[in-house]
Amino acid sequence: MTHPASIVIVGEAIAGLSAARELRRRGYDGSVTMIGREVEGAYARPPLSKGVLRNPAAETTLAYPQADLDLDLVRSPAVVLDTAARVVATADGRAVPYDALLVATGATARRLASPAQRGERVLRTLEDARLIREGIRRSKTAIVVGAGFLGMEVASAFVASGVEVTVVDTEPLLRRVLGSYLSDRLAERAARHDVRLLHASGPVELSGDPVNGVTLPGGTTLTADLVVTCAGDIPAVGWLAGTGLADRLGVAIDERCATAIPGVFAAGDVAYLVPREGDPARRTPYWSNAVAQGKVAAASMLGEPSEQGPTDDYFWTEILGLAIKVAGPLPVDGPPASVEGDLDAGDATLRWDAPGTASTVVAYGRKIPVGRLRAMTRQPYRPEARGRSGRNSEPGEPSD
């Protein structure tokens, strides 16, 4: 098959960079134009909440190498896509033609403030992290809206800096993805670190101008020196208006990361995989998925098969000094099939089994290499093996 003469990648983050690197690895020597919107260029985003909030020196380790990729870089946001003419227009007036296009524009932080309300803090970019870090330096109290992975990582940065923090959510901490068993244990850990977890009966509103608190559904208002919204993200699809590529979930892709329009592919946080019949459609905006989809999209643009699929069920986080690595499908529900090790000491391995699918294995503070953790999801579960690795070896009890 003839390779495309020119490839355009819109989005200068891990999905786009993974695609560019895979193109070159496969021997593609044609033109690759990468369109980005941030002056800092391509950098790792996971360390923003895990390191940059606490340590300015962490910024020096963020940049992704790309000098070896021979890219034509355009640092101006894409604003219009003409799929008939196969041209991407940018904010600075350029018209960039393509033979194959990768949509990898990621997502933007979901905001709760009204349009005229100033001072809402979110965490999506390096500049966001710098603003929050400066706020931490000047604050004694903080409120985090959202008890998901990002919200708890931000709360952890507050705790490490001696800032009193309240986390507000309509659901218990991480229950939606990690289930009630781990949610309850992490809530206990939060209490030991004096993190206040507040359950709201419905959506909250930000109060003040500039923002200095949240108002709960019953009318109670909480105030703090710093308020950070960690309420999820929104796929960055505004520039795709009129193309038919995007819906409320983002850009739909198949197993090849191809969209409904020939020559257009998508990867990363902006995309979602069309589900099997009967399964719900949802985005899984994890770093590992962005890498996998970037590689698959690169192979597909060249008309070649990929050695891997467009999903990679791996995720890691660090909450209040505890590293949590997850391999396997999320969400999990109910008690685990096995717990090996000591949960109270933060040194355990948990496993969930489901018929017909890979198991989900969680390293709860335990140092397990990623490759080994992945391999454990493919191992058949052996009930007789319980108890060999630690004293808390029985399955967890069901919780309310």
N, C-alpha and C positions, 0 to 999 in steps of 0.2 A: 504493500500500500504506500502511496506517495505521502510523505510527511507534509504537514502544513508549512508554508513558506514563512509565515509570521504568527507568533503566538503572543497574546496579550493576557497578562495576569493582573486583575484589578484587586488589590489588597496586598499590602506589604507586611504580612504577619506570618505566623508559622504555617498556615495552610498554603499560602502563596509561595513561601520560600521552600517548603517541602516539595511542591510541584516543580519549581524551577530546578532544584537540585536533582530531582528524579529525571527530568527531561535531559539534563546534561549527562547523568549517569548512564542513561540509555543511548547516548551517542548523538542526541539531537544537536546539530550545530547551526540551526537557523536563528532567526531573530526572536528574542524574547524581550518584550517590553513589560515592565512592572510599574503599575500606577499605584502610588501610595498617597496618604494624606497627612502624615505626621513628619515634621521636620527632623525628628530624631531618627527616622528610618525604621528598619526592622529590628525589633527587640523582643525579648521574652517577657510575657505578661504574668505568668504564674508567680515570679518572685516579687511582683509589686506588693502583694498583700503579705507574702511570707517573709520578705526581707527588707524591701525598700522603705516600708513604713517605719521601720525601727532604725535603719542604718543607712545614711546617705551614701556610704562607700559601696553599698550593694549596686548602685547605679552603674558602676564601672564594669559589671559583669553581664549586663543585659544584652548587649548588641549581638545580633546574629551575623556571623561572617557571610559575606556574599560577593566579595571582590573576585572570587574565582569563577563566578557564574556568567560573566560577560552579559550583564543585563543592561538594557536601556532604561534608565530610571526616570520616571516622571513623578515629581512630588507635588501633585495638585489633585484634589478630589475628582473622581469621576462624577459627572452630573447627568449625563444622558447616554443611553444605549440605543443605537439604531441597528436592529438585527437584520433589517433588509439590506442596508448598505454595508453592514459589518464594520461599524465605526463606533468608537467610544469617544465622547466629548468630555473634556475636563474643564474645571472651573477657570483655568487660565487661558482658555480659548483654543486649546489644541484639539485636533481631530485625529485620533489614533486608529488606523485600520487594523483589522485582524483577519486571519484565516481560521484560527481557533481561539476561543476566549474562555478564561477561567474566572468565574465570579467568586471572589474570596474576600469580600469586604467585611466579614465578621459581623459584629453586633455593637450596639451602643447601650449604655446603661439606662435602665428604666428609671425615670424620675417621677417623684410624687408632688413636687412643688407646682404651684400655679404659674402660668407664664410670666406674671409680673413679680413673683416672689424671688428674692435674691438669696444667695448664700447656701443653697443645697449642695452638699458634698456627696459625690459618688466616686467609685473606683473602677476605672476602665483603662486609663492611660497613665503614662509616666507623669504627666503634669497633674493629673488627679492625685496621684500618690504623693507628690511633693506638697500639694495644698493640704492634704490630710495630715501629713507628717508635721507641717508647720503648725496646724491646729492642735495636734497632740502636745507639742511643746508648750503651748499657751493654755492648756486646758487642765482642769481638775476633774470634770465630769463629762460623760459622753453618752449618747444614745445611738444605738445601731438599729436600723429598721430592717429586719430580715435575719432569720436564724438559720440560713443555709450555709454552704461551705464558705462562701466569701464573707458573709456577715460574721461568722465565728472566727475566721482568720483575722478580720479587722478588729473584732473584740479582743482577740489574743494580743494584738499589738498594743491596744490600750492598756491591758493588764500588765504587760511587760514594762510599760512606761509609767506605771503607778497611777493611771487614770481610772477613776471609778466609772464602771460601764453598766448600762442597762440595755438588754437586747429584747426588742419587741417583735412579735410575729403572731400570726393567726393560727399557726400550727406549732407543735413542740419541736424542739431543736432537731433538725435533719431527719425527722421521722418519715418524710415523704420519700426519701431515697434509701436511708439506712435502716428503716423499720423501727418498731418500738423498742426492741431489745437494746440496740446500741444507742438509740435516742435517750433512753432512760439512764444508761451509764454515763453518757456524755453530759447529761443534765446534772448528774451527781458531781462530775468533775468540775463543771462550771460553778456549782455552789461552793465547792472547796476553794475555788479561786476568787470567791466573792463577786462573781458575775451574776447580776440579777436578770433572770429570764421572766419576761412578762407576756402572758397570753392575752391577745386582743380578740374580742368577739367578732371583729370585722376589720375592714381596711382602716388605717389611720390616716390622719392628715398632718402635714407639717404646719407648724405654727410659727409666727413671728416673721418679720421682714427687716433684716435678714433672719433666716431660719434659726430658731433657738429652742425648738422643742417639737413635740408631737401631741396631737389631740386624739384621744381614744374615742371609740364609737359612743360611749356613754357621756362624753363631754369633758372628761377629766383631761387636763393638759399637764404633761411632764416637760420640764425644761432642763437644759444642759448647756455646757460651754460649747460643745461640738456635737453635731448631728450628722450621721452618715447614712445614706440610703443604699441598702444592698438588697434590692427587691427584684433581682433578675435583670434580663437584658432584652433588647428588641433587635431583630435582624436588620442589618443596614441595607435596605432595599429601595430607598427613596429614589435613587438614580435609575431604577429599573421600571419606573412608572410607564404604563402603556405598552410594555413588552409582553405581558401575559406570563412572565416568568415567576412572579412573586405572589404569595398570598399571605395570610396573617401569620403563618408559621415560618415563612422564609421562602427559599427556593427549593422545590422538590427535585430530588435526584434519584436515579436508579442505581443498581449495583455497580455500574461503570462510572458513576458520578456525572452522568449525562443528564441534561435537562430535556424539556419537551421541544426545544428549538435546536435543530442541527448545528453542530459546531460550537455550542455553548455548554460549558460544564460548570459545576459549582462544588465548593468544598469548604469545610470549616463551620464556624458558628452561624453563618448565613444560611446554611443548607440543612435540609432534613431528608432522610431516606424514606422513600415511599414504602409504607409498611406492608407486611403480608396481610392477606385478607383476614379481617377480624381483629387485627392488632390496632391500637390507637396510634395516630400519627403524632410524633413529638420530636423536637430537636434534642440532641444530646451534645451540648456545647462544651466538650471536654478537649483538652490539649491533645490527648492521644488520638481522638477521632479526627481532629484537624490534620494531624500528620498523616494518618492513614488515608484520608480522603484526598489530600494533596498528591500523594504518590499514585493512587488509583487514577485520579483525573489525568495526571501526566501520561500514564500508559495509554489511557483511552484516547487522549488527543493525538497520540501517535498511531492509533489503530492497533495497539499491542495488548496482549493480556497482562493482567497484574498478578503477581504472586500472592497478593493478600486481598482481603475484602475491604469495604469502605467503613468498617467499624472496628474499633479496638477497645474492648471493655477493660480499660485500666484507668484508675484515678488515684490521686494521692492528695492528702491535705495535712495540715498541722494545726491542731487545736489545743491551745493552752499547754504547749510544750510536748504534746503527744502526736507522733507521726502516725497517720492512718493511711495504709495502702489497700486499695480494693482492686481485685481482678475478677472479672466475671460480670454477668448481667446485673444491672440495677433497674428498678429498685428491688430490694429484698423485703420480705414480710414475715412476721412471726418470729419465733425463737430459732436460733441456728440449730442445725443438725448436730454440730459438735462445737465445743469450746475447749481448746487445749492451751494450758498456761494459766497465768494469773491476771485476770482483768483488773483487779484493784491495783496491782503494781504496774499496769500498763505494759504487759508483756504476754500477749496472747494471740492465738490464731483461731479465727471463727470460720465456719463453713456452712453455707446454705446449699441444699440440693433441691433440684426440681426435675421432674421426669421429662426426658427428651431434650434437655438443654444443658449447657455447661454449668458447673457449679460456680458459686460465688464465694471467694475466699478473701477474708479481711485480715491483714496483719495489723493488729491493734497495739502499736508501740513496739512490736517485735521486728527486729532487723532481718528481713527476708529479701534476698535479691529479687528484682522484678521478674527475671526469667523463671526462677523457681516458683514464684507466686503464680505466674501464668500456667506453669506446668501442673500445679496442684489443682487447678480448675478442671483439668482433663482427666484426673485420676478418679477411678471409681471409688465411691465412698464405702468404707469398710467399718461398720459399727463396732466390730471387735477391737478396732485400733484406738478407741477412745481411752483417754487417761494415760497415755504413754508419755506425754510431754509436760504434764503439770498437774497441779492439785485441783484446779477448777476445770474438770474435764467433762462434766455432764452437760447435756443440752440446757439451754436457758428455759426458765419457766415462762409460760405465757403471761403477758402483762396486759393491763386494761388499755 
